Amino acid sequence: MTLMFVTSWNPNGEYGRAWQQRLRDRDPGIDLRVYPDTMGAPEDIDACLVWAPPGGLMASLPNLKVVMSLGMGVDHIFRDAQYPAEVPVCRVVDDDLIERMSEWCVHSVLHYHRDGDKYDADQANCVWNPMPHMHATERRVGVMGLGAIGADTALKLRALNFDVAGWSRSPKDLPGIESFHGDDQMGAFLGRSDYVICLLPLTPETEDVLNARAFDAMPKGGVVFNAARGAHVVDGDLIAALGSGQLSYAKLDVFREEPLPEDHPFWRHPKIRVTPHNAGITNPDTAVEQILDNYHRARDGQPLNNVVDPARGY
Ligand code: GLV
């Protein structure tokens, strides 16, 4: 049974080497191939651990039994139009990753809520200018997507006294969190959310969800945080909403093109803060066991864990 490691970034860089090492540490007998250098014959490959594999590669492996995403998202796999529909896809579901992601969200909300940028600028100019600020209970936060990361984020912000609601495809029951669901309730959800945090999976239904209509539905001066995927945001609509004052700020970790091109207007926009898709990175130390478990399950013909429903895309 052969596992191939396939990444759109250098698989032999520091992070890629850490994955290879952990896999070998925990399964010393593993037949681990690294694409493209040590792939060998296509028919040798039984399982793949991937990030954004090249289009057509998975379809070219006749004995492939499972594809495992290196992250929680799987859009980077299904965007391959030739993906072989019969091969199951599993994703990482790991507390370490969930906690890193919700930490980015909580940090970003608190930084804006407590005027972090203003005080950083004041310090740079030796200005002493304390301002009144709102209590967290007065701030209405809306979390789009109440999967594992969204739920953790919503509950942590609720514990910090924010007025938190969530929106998801189907109704969710989380203590202290008002739940909105489905297309019909999206407008009401946005209308009560001063801050919107996007943590949705990227699917054909959620692509472009943060568009002019969504921004207009939010209270004037709203704030958008995106830690999901760049394709959730219509870039031009975001810039227009910030320009008109409909939105007052956006913090983005993900972009349609990554790395964010040097000439992209987001880099220099005074009301946009950018982080380089590092809100959460899968930790090989904590996630390697579930990868190997699914690899062994595929070998033994056992049911796989964290299998994605291809129709839903998550
Ligand atoms: C990161 O973007 C992930 O999908 O885990």
Residues whose N, C-alpha, C, O or C-beta is under 5 A from the ligand:
A	BS01	GLV	G71 M72 G73 G280
